[in-house]
């Protein structure tokens, strides 16, 4: 019997891979501002995913 997680999200990876599901990126920030990014997430001001870039 598949786990609950697999049952709920098992089809997500193929849907992302073929473009049926696209993540919403709300902010892209440099890695050195990770504390700021975490603060945005904690304050519930973030919309979409927050992506940290690594130089």
Biopython code that builds the backbone (N, CA, C, O; Angstrom):
import numpy as np
from Bio.PDB.StructureBuilder import StructureBuilder

atoms = [
    (1, "UNK", "N", (0.852, -1.190, 0.000)),
    (1, "UNK", "CA", (0.000, 0.000, 0.000)),
    (1, "UNK", "C", (0.892, 1.246, 0.000)),
    (1, "UNK", "O", (1.776, 1.350, 0.850)),
    (2, "UNK", "N", (0.690, 2.197, -0.926)),
    (2, "UNK", "CA", (1.527, 3.395, -0.964)),
    (2, "UNK", "C", (1.287, 4.279, 0.250)),
    (2, "UNK", "O", (0.201, 4.287, 0.830)),
    (3, "UNK", "N", (2.330, 5.026, 0.623)),
    (3, "UNK", "CA", (2.191, 5.954, 1.741)),
    (3, "UNK", "C", (1.233, 7.077, 1.362)),
    (3, "UNK", "O", (0.937, 7.289, 0.186)),
    (4, "UNK", "N", (0.765, 7.776, 2.352)),
    (4, "UNK", "CA", (-0.135, 8.908, 2.108)),
    (4, "UNK", "C", (0.541, 9.965, 1.241)),
    (4, "UNK", "O", (-0.081, 10.531, 0.342)),
    (5, "UNK", "N", (1.827, 10.231, 1.520)),
    (5, "UNK", "CA", (2.558, 11.223, 0.739)),
    (5, "UNK", "C", (2.639, 10.815, -0.726)),
    (5, "UNK", "O", (2.411, 11.629, -1.621)),
    (6, "UNK", "N", (2.968, 9.544, -0.963)),
    (6, "UNK", "CA", (3.045, 9.057, -2.340)),
    (6, "UNK", "C", (1.688, 9.130, -3.011)),
    (6, "UNK", "O", (1.589, 9.490, -4.184)),
    (7, "UNK", "N", (0.649, 8.793, -2.278)),
    (7, "UNK", "CA", (-0.694, 8.844, -2.845)),
    (7, "UNK", "C", (-1.092, 10.271, -3.214)),
    (7, "UNK", "O", (-1.747, 10.495, -4.232)),
    (8, "UNK", "N", (-0.697, 11.226, -2.390)),
    (8, "UNK", "CA", (-1.074, 12.621, -2.636)),
    (8, "UNK", "C", (-0.218, 13.288, -3.704)),
    (8, "UNK", "O", (-0.729, 14.053, -4.523)),
    (9, "UNK", "N", (1.102, 12.997, -3.699)),
    (9, "UNK", "CA", (2.025, 13.751, -4.542)),
    (9, "UNK", "C", (2.760, 12.912, -5.581)),
    (9, "UNK", "O", (3.615, 13.437, -6.295)),
    (10, "UNK", "N", (2.453, 11.642, -5.682)),
    (10, "UNK", "CA", (3.162, 10.763, -6.596)),
    (10, "UNK", "C", (3.109, 11.216, -8.041)),
    (10, "UNK", "O", (4.060, 10.974, -8.785)),
    (11, "UNK", "N", (2.047, 11.856, -8.463)),
    (11, "UNK", "CA", (1.932, 12.321, -9.840)),
    (11, "UNK", "C", (2.481, 13.714, -10.074)),
    (11, "UNK", "O", (2.458, 14.206, -11.202)),
    (12, "UNK", "N", (2.973, 14.355, -9.030)),
    (12, "UNK", "CA", (3.432, 15.741, -9.174)),
    (12, "UNK", "C", (4.699, 15.854, -10.015)),
    (12, "UNK", "O", (4.789, 16.743, -10.861)),
    (13, "UNK", "N", (5.668, 14.987, -9.808)),
    (13, "UNK", "CA", (6.942, 15.100, -10.534)),
    (13, "UNK", "C", (6.744, 15.013, -12.046)),
    (13, "UNK", "O", (7.293, 15.846, -12.767)),
    (14, "UNK", "N", (5.990, 14.048, -12.552)),
    (14, "UNK", "CA", (5.769, 14.024, -14.004)),
    (14, "UNK", "C", (5.011, 15.266, -14.497)),
    (14, "UNK", "O", (5.276, 15.757, -15.594)),
    (15, "UNK", "N", (4.081, 15.765, -13.699)),
    (15, "UNK", "CA", (3.326, 16.952, -14.105)),
    (15, "UNK", "C", (4.216, 18.183, -14.149)),
    (15, "UNK", "O", (4.040, 19.036, -15.020)),
    (16, "UNK", "N", (5.169, 18.294, -13.229)),
    (16, "UNK", "CA", (6.132, 19.399, -13.256)),
    (16, "UNK", "C", (7.053, 19.238, -14.460)),
    (16, "UNK", "O", (7.337, 20.204, -15.168)),
    (17, "UNK", "N", (7.519, 18.010, -14.685)),
    (17, "UNK", "CA", (8.462, 17.751, -15.777)),
    (17, "UNK", "C", (7.879, 18.096, -17.140)),
    (17, "UNK", "O", (8.593, 18.595, -18.010)),
    (18, "UNK", "N", (6.599, 17.837, -17.333)),
    (18, "UNK", "CA", (6.023, 18.108, -18.657)),
    (18, "UNK", "C", (5.285, 19.449, -18.727)),
    (18, "UNK", "O", (4.628, 19.744, -19.726)),
    (19, "UNK", "N", (5.393, 20.263, -17.664)),
    (19, "UNK", "CA", (4.872, 21.623, -17.713)),
    (19, "UNK", "C", (3.419, 21.803, -17.328)),
    (19, "UNK", "O", (2.894, 22.912, -17.429)),
    (20, "UNK", "N", (2.752, 20.741, -16.888)),
    (20, "UNK", "CA", (1.349, 20.902, -16.461)),
    (20, "UNK", "C", (1.253, 21.640, -15.140)),
    (20, "UNK", "O", (0.243, 22.285, -14.859)),
    (21, "UNK", "N", (2.291, 21.551, -14.332)),
    (21, "UNK", "CA", (2.368, 22.283, -13.065)),
    (21, "UNK", "C", (3.633, 23.126, -13.112)),
    (21, "UNK", "O", (4.717, 22.611, -13.384)),
    (22, "UNK", "N", (3.496, 24.426, -12.846)),
    (22, "UNK", "CA", (4.662, 25.322, -12.812)),
    (22, "UNK", "C", (4.694, 26.026, -11.475)),
    (22, "UNK", "O", (3.694, 26.614, -11.064)),
    (23, "UNK", "N", (5.831, 25.979, -10.783)),
    (23, "UNK", "CA", (5.932, 26.694, -9.512)),
    (23, "UNK", "C", (5.888, 28.201, -9.738)),
    (23, "UNK", "O", (6.355, 28.702, -10.760)),
    (24, "UNK", "N", (5.329, 28.901, -8.787)),
    (24, "UNK", "CA", (5.291, 30.359, -8.833)),
    (24, "UNK", "C", (6.468, 30.875, -8.015)),
    (24, "UNK", "O", (6.553, 30.612, -6.815)),
    (25, "UNK", "N", (7.371, 31.603, -8.653)),
    (25, "UNK", "CA", (8.530, 32.166, -7.961)),
    (25, "UNK", "C", (8.194, 33.598, -7.569)),
    (25, "UNK", "O", (7.971, 34.456, -8.423)),
    (26, "UNK", "N", (8.162, 33.834, -6.280)),
    (26, "UNK", "CA", (7.828, 35.157, -5.785)),
    (26, "UNK", "C", (9.033, 36.062, -5.645)),
    (26, "UNK", "O", (8.926, 37.276, -5.820)),
    (27, "UNK", "N", (10.191, 35.474, -5.329)),
    (27, "UNK", "CA", (11.407, 36.272, -5.157)),
    (27, "UNK", "C", (12.625, 35.402, -5.429)),
    (27, "UNK", "O", (12.641, 34.214, -5.106)),
    (28, "UNK", "N", (13.638, 36.007, -6.027)),
    (28, "UNK", "CA", (14.934, 35.374, -6.222)),
    (28, "UNK", "C", (15.959, 36.272, -5.549)),
    (28, "UNK", "O", (16.139, 37.427, -5.934)),
    (29, "UNK", "N", (16.627, 35.730, -4.540)),
    (29, "UNK", "CA", (17.547, 36.522, -3.729)),
    (29, "UNK", "C", (18.914, 35.854, -3.678)),
    (29, "UNK", "O", (19.006, 34.631, -3.786)),
    (30, "UNK", "N", (19.984, 36.640, -3.515)),
    (30, "UNK", "CA", (21.305, 36.038, -3.360)),
    (30, "UNK", "C", (21.393, 35.273, -2.036)),
    (30, "UNK", "O", (20.736, 35.623, -1.056)),
    (31, "UNK", "N", (22.215, 34.230, -2.030)),
    (31, "UNK", "CA", (22.335, 33.367, -0.854)),
    (31, "UNK", "C", (22.707, 34.141, 0.399)),
    (31, "UNK", "O", (22.273, 33.787, 1.494)),
    (32, "UNK", "N", (23.502, 35.190, 0.255)),
    (32, "UNK", "CA", (23.927, 35.935, 1.444)),
    (32, "UNK", "C", (22.792, 36.720, 2.100)),
    (32, "UNK", "O", (23.000, 37.330, 3.149)),
    (33, "UNK", "N", (21.617, 36.719, 1.515)),
    (33, "UNK", "CA", (20.448, 37.353, 2.141)),
    (33, "UNK", "C", (19.461, 36.297, 2.644)),
    (33, "UNK", "O", (18.262, 36.559, 2.744)),
    (34, "UNK", "N", (19.971, 35.104, 2.961)),
    (34, "UNK", "CA", (19.103, 34.012, 3.417)),
    (34, "UNK", "C", (18.313, 34.391, 4.672)),
    (34, "UNK", "O", (17.155, 34.000, 4.816)),
    (35, "UNK", "N", (18.933, 35.149, 5.579)),
    (35, "UNK", "CA", (18.223, 35.560, 6.790)),
    (35, "UNK", "C", (17.028, 36.445, 6.430)),
    (35, "UNK", "O", (15.953, 36.305, 7.013)),
    (36, "UNK", "N", (17.213, 37.342, 5.485)),
    (36, "UNK", "CA", (16.109, 38.193, 5.025)),
    (36, "UNK", "C", (15.009, 37.340, 4.391)),
    (36, "UNK", "O", (13.823, 37.560, 4.638)),
    (37, "UNK", "N", (15.407, 36.381, 3.583)),
    (37, "UNK", "CA", (14.434, 35.503, 2.928)),
    (37, "UNK", "C", (13.634, 34.728, 3.968)),
    (37, "UNK", "O", (12.416, 34.593, 3.844)),
    (38, "UNK", "N", (14.311, 34.224, 4.987)),
    (38, "UNK", "CA", (13.617, 33.496, 6.048)),
    (38, "UNK", "C", (12.650, 34.406, 6.787)),
    (38, "UNK", "O", (11.548, 33.989, 7.145)),
    (39, "UNK", "N", (13.055, 35.634, 7.014)),
    (39, "UNK", "CA", (12.167, 36.599, 7.665)),
    (39, "UNK", "C", (10.923, 36.870, 6.839)),
    (39, "UNK", "O", (9.826, 37.002, 7.382)),
    (40, "UNK", "N", (11.094, 36.953, 5.521)),
    (40, "UNK", "CA", (9.941, 37.159, 4.637)),
    (40, "UNK", "C", (8.967, 35.987, 4.751)),
    (40, "UNK", "O", (7.751, 36.179, 4.794)),
    (41, "UNK", "N", (9.512, 34.779, 4.799)),
    (41, "UNK", "CA", (8.660, 33.599, 4.911)),
    (41, "UNK", "C", (7.930, 33.578, 6.248)),
    (41, "UNK", "O", (6.737, 33.279, 6.305)),
    (42, "UNK", "N", (8.643, 33.893, 7.315)),
    (42, "UNK", "CA", (8.016, 33.894, 8.648)),
    (42, "UNK", "C", (6.939, 34.971, 8.769)),
    (42, "UNK", "O", (5.959, 34.781, 9.489)),
    (43, "UNK", "N", (7.106, 36.084, 8.083)),
    (43, "UNK", "CA", (6.146, 37.186, 8.211)),
    (43, "UNK", "C", (4.921, 36.995, 7.331)),
    (43, "UNK", "O", (3.984, 37.792, 7.379)),
    (44, "UNK", "N", (4.930, 35.939, 6.531)),
    (44, "UNK", "CA", (3.825, 35.646, 5.606)),
    (44, "UNK", "C", (3.670, 36.695, 4.514)),
    (44, "UNK", "O", (2.599, 36.815, 3.921)),
    (45, "UNK", "N", (4.742, 37.466, 4.239)),
    (45, "UNK", "CA", (4.711, 38.437, 3.148)),
    (45, "UNK", "C", (5.070, 37.793, 1.814)),
    (45, "UNK", "O", (4.827, 38.367, 0.753)),
    (46, "UNK", "N", (5.643, 36.608, 1.876)),
    (46, "UNK", "CA", (6.109, 35.947, 0.655)),
    (46, "UNK", "C", (4.926, 35.422, -0.157)),
    (46, "UNK", "O", (3.989, 34.844, 0.393)),
    (47, "UNK", "N", (4.982, 35.627, -1.445)),
    (47, "UNK", "CA", (4.002, 35.055, -2.360)),
    (47, "UNK", "C", (4.769, 34.181, -3.326)),
    (47, "UNK", "O", (5.705, 34.646, -3.976)),
    (48, "UNK", "N", (4.394, 32.954, -3.427)),
    (48, "UNK", "CA", (5.133, 32.031, -4.278)),
    (48, "UNK", "C", (6.382, 31.536, -3.568)),
    (48, "UNK", "O", (6.555, 31.744, -2.367)),
    (49, "UNK", "N", (7.233, 30.889, -4.313)),
    (49, "UNK", "CA", (8.461, 30.313, -3.769)),
    (49, "UNK", "C", (9.551, 31.367, -3.687)),
    (49, "UNK", "O", (9.635, 32.263, -4.527)),
    (50, "UNK", "N", (10.380, 31.248, -2.666)),
    (50, "UNK", "CA", (11.547, 32.098, -2.552)),
    (50, "UNK", "C", (12.767, 31.279, -2.946)),
    (50, "UNK", "O", (13.027, 30.227, -2.361)),
    (51, "UNK", "N", (13.510, 31.752, -3.927)),
    (51, "UNK", "CA", (14.665, 31.034, -4.457)),
    (51, "UNK", "C", (15.929, 31.776, -4.052)),
    (51, "UNK", "O", (16.043, 32.986, -4.247)),
    (52, "UNK", "N", (16.880, 31.033, -3.483)),
    (52, "UNK", "CA", (18.181, 31.600, -3.145)),
    (52, "UNK", "C", (19.168, 31.177, -4.219)),
    (52, "UNK", "O", (19.257, 29.999, -4.564)),
    (53, "UNK", "N", (19.913, 32.151, -4.748)),
    (53, "UNK", "CA", (20.900, 31.845, -5.776)),
    (53, "UNK", "C", (22.267, 31.733, -5.148)),
    (53, "UNK", "O", (22.591, 32.461, -4.210)),
    (54, "UNK", "N", (23.078, 30.814, -5.668)),
    (54, "UNK", "CA", (24.425, 30.602, -5.179)),
    (54, "UNK", "C", (25.398, 31.094, -6.248)),
    (54, "UNK", "O", (25.298, 30.717, -7.416)),
    (55, "UNK", "N", (26.352, 31.950, -5.825)),
    (55, "UNK", "CA", (27.287, 32.491, -6.810)),
    (55, "UNK", "C", (28.155, 31.421, -7.444)),
    (55, "UNK", "O", (28.992, 31.727, -8.293)),
]
sb = StructureBuilder()
sb.init_structure("model")
sb.init_model(0)
sb.init_chain("A")
sb.init_seg("    ")
for serial, (resi, resn, name, xyz) in enumerate(atoms, 1):
    if name == "N":
        sb.init_residue(resn, " ", resi, " ")
    sb.init_atom(name, np.array(xyz, "f"), 0.0, 1.0, " ", f" {name:<3s}", serial, name[0])
structure = sb.get_structure()
